[in-house]
Amino acid sequence: MLSWEKISKLKSLLPLIGILLFIYIIHDVGIENLYSALESMNIFLLIASFFIFVPRIFISTYKWKMVAEMQGIHVKFFPLIGINLVGLFYGTVTPLWLGDWIRIFYLKEESGAALGKCASNVIIDQLIEFFSLFILSIFGSLLLLNRFPLLFAIIAGFFIFLLGVAIFFMEKNRSRKIFSLAYRYLIPSRLKEYLAKEFDYFYESIPPLKKLLKPLVVEIFSYILFFTQIYMVAISLSLSIPYIHFILIYPISSLIGMIPITISGFGTREGALISILSIYGVAKEKAVALSLTGYFITIFIPAMIGGIISIFYARRIATKNKIMDNITSDNGPVG
């Protein structure tokens, strides 16, 4: 039987699969061919593509703030943008964007809300993003039905399954039954009271599904802007793909890129794009150039901005804690 230690080692090796696939794809395409495709790009279109990020991050953060307000978490808009970018930075280097959960702690610091409530808020926000991507991918898979007949069934099936899981865990008593054994036998006694309280906070103000439809629509629009950025990269490569088709089929590669066998989707995303875009007569090197440049513009640069913001946040929190320590020591009893 596999021990937990061996399973842990296997999990740590999983990202290598995507990286090896990425190396193989680059070798198959050829460095010179890829360089030639990158060199042919229109720099002005790339710059214009990047600046679409500004309205996109505003819209995405507005959606997040909508959900936060529903839960009674009150944060000013611009600090929330900063936290969103910090989450993007940490999310890029972790499978399934789990690093984005760092937003929970920043949100708690900024709002003063309970950790459990902040956790439910960030997870709901992530699920809205996730399901928005699924919805676009489902419509995209319908366009590819003749070429990839099983794709629609697979994506729709996963969507229904994950939606069912999300709805199941939205109910507090059902979740309590699932986690009761872990709580009873795995959680240290000193943490039980604290975790029980945070569990209650987690479920204290989860909005009903019908109230989440508006944030879902807003997030779909945000994703349309995201894929419009990449479409401008496609135009700079002189690719002839109808806009609506592109906006609906590119999400499929993004979804495949989230399979946790790689880092930031490298390898899996390029492999999916090569297969999908071949229908439109796109050469391998242009598909890879599109994927890499699109990633650099839409994710890498904004994530680096988030990384810089995280340094300032860390300094601010450290300074705040130091001031609080000083106040506590000044007001404390004199020995």
ROFISE-101174 format. One line per 4 residues: their letters; for each residue x, y, z of C-alpha. Coordinates in Angstrom, 3 decimals, decimal comma. Example, Ala and Ser with C-alpha at 12.3 -4.5 7.8 and 13.67 -1.06 7.14 Angstrom:
2
AS = 12,300/-4,500/7,800; 13,670/-1,060/7,140
***
This chain:
335
MLSW = 0,000/0,000/0,000; 1,043/3,593/-0,626; 2,009/5,478/2,527; 1,069/9,139/3,052
EKIS = 4,733/10,003/2,590; 4,828/8,316/-0,833; 1,536/9,953/-1,835; 2,952/13,339/-0,813
KLKS = 6,043/12,738/-2,960; 3,868/11,743/-5,928; 1,812/14,938/-5,522; 4,979/17,032/-5,511
LLPL = 6,082/15,362/-8,762; 2,774/15,993/-10,568; 3,695/19,540/-11,724; 6,690/18,048/-13,537
IGIL = 4,316/16,331/-15,981; 3,131/19,654/-17,380; 6,637/21,114/-17,439; 7,970/18,095/-19,347
LFIY = 5,041/18,409/-21,749; 5,857/22,104/-22,203; 9,516/21,316/-22,961; 8,437/18,672/-25,482
IIHD = 6,044/21,109/-27,202; 8,743/23,794/-27,473; 11,164/21,201/-28,903; 8,510/19,964/-31,352
VGIE = 7,643/23,485/-32,507; 11,270/24,580/-32,743; 12,848/27,554/-31,003; 13,532/29,345/-34,294
NLYS = 9,936/28,965/-35,486; 8,616/30,193/-32,135; 11,008/33,167/-32,141; 9,932/34,043/-35,678
ALES = 6,263/34,034/-34,641; 6,974/36,196/-31,585; 9,066/38,619/-33,641; 6,224/39,177/-36,107
MNIF = 3,841/40,553/-33,452; 2,492/44,094/-33,550; 3,849/45,837/-30,441; 1,103/48,499/-30,431
LLIA = -1,621/45,842/-30,330; 0,186/44,144/-27,445; 0,338/47,407/-25,472; -3,359/48,051/-26,156
SFFI = -4,094/44,491/-25,040; -2,339/45,035/-21,722; -4,284/48,196/-20,885; -7,595/46,325/-21,152
FVPR = -6,445/44,816/-17,852; -7,402/48,065/-16,078; -11,191/47,833/-16,647; -10,978/44,056/-16,176
IFIS = -9,489/44,246/-12,670; -12,009/46,976/-11,759; -14,932/44,816/-12,899; -13,585/41,669/-11,246
TYKW = -13,030/43,524/-7,963; -16,495/45,109/-8,188; -17,945/41,589/-8,419; -15,941/40,534/-5,357
KMVA = -17,093/43,622/-3,429; -20,714/42,793/-4,322; -20,385/39,399/-2,638; -18,524/40,909/0,336
EMQG = -21,296/43,461/0,906; -23,894/40,664/0,784; -21,995/39,000/3,632; -21,617/42,141/5,696
IHVK = -17,904/42,518/4,946; -17,175/46,193/4,312; -13,931/47,129/2,560; -13,051/50,150/0,451
FFPL = -12,791/49,481/-3,268; -9,149/50,381/-3,947; -7,644/48,339/-1,095; -9,723/45,437/-2,431
IGIN = -8,095/45,876/-5,858; -4,686/45,607/-4,180; -5,699/42,420/-2,353; -7,062/41,009/-5,617
LVGL = -3,690/41,567/-7,289; -1,851/39,989/-4,349; -4,102/36,932/-4,714; -3,270/36,813/-8,423
FYGT = 0,436/36,789/-7,572; 0,174/33,842/-5,181; -2,411/32,034/-7,319; -0,162/31,842/-10,380
VTPL = 2,388/29,584/-8,689; -0,039/27,078/-7,143; -2,242/24,332/-8,669; -5,945/25,236/-8,949
WLGD = -5,060/28,781/-7,827; -5,042/27,705/-4,165; -2,482/30,432/-3,439; -5,308/32,898/-4,076
WIRI = -6,609/31,943/-0,613; -4,009/34,347/0,776; -6,731/36,942/0,157; -8,577/35,527/3,179
FYLK = -5,961/36,865/5,585; -5,557/40,215/3,813; -9,335/40,649/3,756; -9,519/39,922/7,496
EESG = -6,777/42,471/8,142; -8,485/45,122/6,006; -12,094/44,565/7,127; -11,784/43,298/10,680
AALG = -14,309/40,547/9,862; -13,997/37,044/11,303; -11,565/34,715/9,562; -14,298/32,153/8,837
KCAS = -16,489/34,770/7,162; -13,549/36,025/5,067; -12,768/32,417/4,082; -16,309/31,792/2,846
NVII = -16,216/35,086/0,926; -12,990/34,299/-0,925; -14,077/30,723/-1,676; -17,429/31,933/-3,041
DQLI = -15,595/34,491/-5,172; -13,300/31,768/-6,511; -16,237/29,497/-7,294; -17,956/32,301/-9,229
EFFS = -14,796/32,724/-11,316; -14,487/28,976/-11,788; -18,098/28,467/-12,881; -17,933/31,500/-15,200
LFIL = -15,006/29,868/-16,989; -16,953/26,600/-17,176; -19,998/28,328/-18,701; -17,920/29,934/-21,465
SIFG = -16,160/26,593/-22,054; -19,462/24,737/-22,383; -20,578/27,106/-25,153; -17,143/26,808/-26,752
SLLL = -17,321/23,014/-26,713; -20,583/23,234/-28,692; -18,654/25,025/-31,468; -16,173/22,141/-31,529
LNRF = -18,774/19,378/-31,366; -18,010/17,995/-34,844; -14,258/17,801/-34,209; -14,253/16,863/-30,504
PLLF = -17,648/15,191/-29,859; -16,852/14,107/-26,278; -15,600/17,496/-25,139; -19,057/18,938/-24,435
AIIA = -20,094/15,895/-22,387; -16,871/15,998/-20,329; -17,003/19,729/-19,564; -20,758/19,756/-18,895
GFFI = -20,424/16,649/-16,726; -17,679/18,188/-14,589; -19,667/21,420/-14,348; -22,766/19,612/-13,045
FLLG = -20,696/17,512/-10,635; -18,808/20,503/-9,184; -22,010/22,556/-8,952; -23,610/19,693/-7,043
VAIF = -20,640/19,513/-4,650; -20,750/23,287/-4,099; -24,502/23,241/-3,392; -24,049/20,278/-1,031
FMEK = -21,422/22,072/1,058; -23,379/25,335/1,128; -25,660/23,711/3,724; -24,143/23,979/7,187
NRSR = -25,537/20,789/8,745; -24,451/18,617/5,830; -20,925/20,025/6,042; -20,889/19,527/9,805
KIFS = -21,657/15,822/9,355; -18,885/15,422/6,770; -16,226/17,168/8,873; -17,346/15,888/12,284
LAYR = -14,988/12,883/12,280; -11,978/15,003/11,342; -12,976/17,555/13,983; -13,367/14,874/16,652
YLIP = -10,211/12,850/16,046; -7,725/15,016/14,094; -8,111/18,500/15,561; -6,115/19,212/18,766
SRLK = -8,275/20,034/21,797; -6,769/23,513/22,157; -8,020/24,451/18,644; -11,487/22,881/18,752
EYLA = -13,328/25,814/20,298; -11,681/28,322/17,957; -12,369/26,245/14,816; -15,962/25,574/15,863
KEFD = -16,504/29,335/16,172; -14,877/30,030/12,780; -16,974/27,242/11,227; -20,097/29,066/12,413
YFYE = -18,760/32,351/11,019; -18,070/30,601/7,686; -21,750/29,732/7,289; -23,126/32,818/9,028
SIPP = -23,892/34,876/5,932; -23,514/32,754/2,779; -25,819/34,380/0,178; -28,550/32,262/-1,468
LKKL = -27,754/31,053/-4,977; -30,206/33,426/-6,684; -28,348/36,422/-5,218; -25,093/35,155/-6,730
LKPL = -26,451/35,240/-10,289; -25,671/38,947/-10,718; -22,014/38,560/-9,608; -21,799/35,551/-11,946
VVEI = -22,926/37,668/-14,928; -20,454/40,413/-13,961; -17,638/37,845/-13,775; -18,532/36,400/-17,188
FSYI = -18,192/39,923/-18,610; -14,824/40,249/-16,829; -13,696/37,003/-18,470; -14,846/38,272/-21,868
LFFT = -12,499/41,240/-21,389; -9,752/38,817/-20,333; -10,100/36,779/-23,519; -10,453/39,976/-25,569
QIYM = -6,948/40,851/-24,385; -5,697/37,544/-25,768; -7,724/38,021/-28,959; -5,750/41,205/-29,616
VAIS = -2,598/39,103/-29,305; -4,124/36,741/-31,879; -4,740/39,688/-34,222; -1,111/40,771/-33,804
LSLS = -0,160/37,259/-34,997; -2,457/37,692/-38,040; -4,728/34,833/-36,952; -8,096/34,721/-38,723
IPYI = -10,507/33,465/-36,077; -13,981/34,982/-35,571; -14,115/36,988/-32,330; -17,092/35,110/-30,840
HFIL = -15,467/31,762/-31,632; -12,220/32,845/-30,005; -13,915/34,177/-26,840; -15,680/30,832/-26,399
IYPI = -12,971/28,331/-27,354; -9,972/29,884/-25,596; -11,581/29,303/-22,171; -11,359/25,566/-22,863
SSLI = -7,560/25,761/-22,960; -7,608/27,877/-19,781; -9,773/25,263/-18,084; -7,466/22,438/-19,192
GMIP = -4,524/24,516/-17,967; -6,004/24,352/-14,455; -5,519/20,578/-14,245; -3,066/20,289/-11,313
ITIS = -0,218/18,572/-13,174; 1,724/21,711/-14,007; 2,538/25,263/-12,898; 0,459/28,156/-14,291
GFGT = -0,949/25,843/-16,981; 2,352/25,518/-18,878; 2,281/22,543/-21,208; -1,373/21,581/-20,836
REGA = -2,630/24,964/-22,064; -0,298/24,978/-25,089; -1,149/21,372/-25,955; -4,873/22,148/-25,845
LISI = -4,465/25,292/-27,960; -2,441/23,482/-30,625; -5,238/20,915/-31,014; -8,131/23,399/-30,889
LSIY = -6,646/26,109/-33,107; -5,535/23,583/-35,749; -9,225/23,583/-36,777; -8,727/27,216/-37,849
GVAK = -5,477/26,446/-39,655; -3,242/27,962/-36,978; 0,351/26,700/-37,055; 1,819/25,153/-33,899
EKAV = 4,370/27,901/-33,358; 1,683/30,601/-33,557; -0,547/28,734/-31,094; 2,349/28,507/-28,617
ALSL = 3,326/32,156/-29,216; -0,291/33,158/-28,566; -0,416/31,156/-25,334; 2,876/32,477/-23,949
TGYF = 2,282/36,118/-24,891; -1,315/35,979/-23,682; -0,131/34,576/-20,339; 2,583/37,240/-20,043
ITIF = 0,152/40,113/-20,700; -2,943/38,930/-18,833; -1,418/37,131/-15,849; 2,350/37,459/-15,421
IPAM = 2,675/41,277/-15,492; -0,403/41,853/-13,257; 0,874/39,122/-10,900; 4,232/40,900/-10,604
IGGI = 2,361/44,088/-9,708; 0,549/42,027/-7,070; 3,898/40,767/-5,782; 5,130/44,341/-5,300
ISIF = 1,884/45,295/-3,540; 2,253/42,273/-1,226; 5,638/43,626/-0,053; 4,042/46,958/0,901
YARR = 1,158/45,158/2,621; 3,609/43,020/4,615; 5,523/46,135/5,722; 2,316/47,942/6,650
IATK = 1,041/45,005/8,710; 4,430/44,615/10,418; 4,448/48,343/11,289; 0,874/48,179/12,580
NKIM = 1,672/45,159/14,765; 4,782/46,899/16,116; 2,751/49,978/17,041; 0,129/47,811/18,758
DNIT = 2,860/45,970/20,692; 4,313/49,282/21,822; 0,906/50,561/22,934; 0,273/47,330/24,835
SDNG = 3,661/47,490/26,560; 3,210/51,192/27,415; -0,203/50,539/28,968; 0,876/47,371/30,713
PVG = 1,622/47,008/34,431; 4,897/48,442/35,662; 7,140/45,830/37,251
***
